[in-house]
Amino acid sequence: MLAAVVGVVLLGCLAVFQVSLIAGAPLGRFAWGGQHVVLPRGLRIGSAVSIVLYGVFAALLLQVAGALDVLPRGVADVAIWVLTGYFTLGVLMNAASRSRRECLVMTPVALVLALVCLVLALQ
């Protein structure tokens, strides 16, 4: 359960970050490749989609940890492995970012989320 709580807290922090980006905070160098200080409209829409995905991801983490029961067990078991791969890919993509800020901040965040998912997938 601790791994799920860590993951949910991190996803919540990422959601707050994305809300800040949508609101026009000058934090764009930490996201979406770091090409913009303030995100343009299209990337703000992407941030909104990310928030929805973070909610789905958090629910999945809680389900696999046994705190929720919304998906059939087999679906959740497969989905947590897919999410593990997704965050592992995120580690690689953030590490390769041209934005040093994004690389330094988001790579460790993605790594922790990938490890959280792996721990939950293996339990």
Buried (B, 14 or more C-beta within 10 A) or exposed (E): EEBBBBBBEBBEEBBEBBEBBBEEBEBBBBBBBBBBEBBEEEBBEBBBEBBEBBBEBBBBBBBBBEEBEEBEEEEBEEBBBEBBBBBBEBBEBBBEBEBEBBBEBBBEBBBBBBBBBBBBBEE
